[in-house]
């Protein structure tokens, strides 16, 4: 998919919970806070998909609740999350 496709998809889901998988297979779950022509900014609401596989017990690569930028060009899959 194109960058413009993911930009529109992210813009349409601004403020909503989503699941994004990047081209490297990493999954991000959180709320879209902002989107620009290059990145989508996601506030993570769950541990990263590789949580627990780091070098030690106390290692957490991204803090839950942290705002991260994901390049639109690096998105492989996008899925809205259901509200329960």
Beta strands, then each sheet from edge to edge (+ up, - down):
strand 1: 17-22
strand 2: 27-35
strand 3: 39-44
strand 4: 67-71
strand 5: 75-80
sheet 1: 4+ 3- 2+ 1- 5+
end
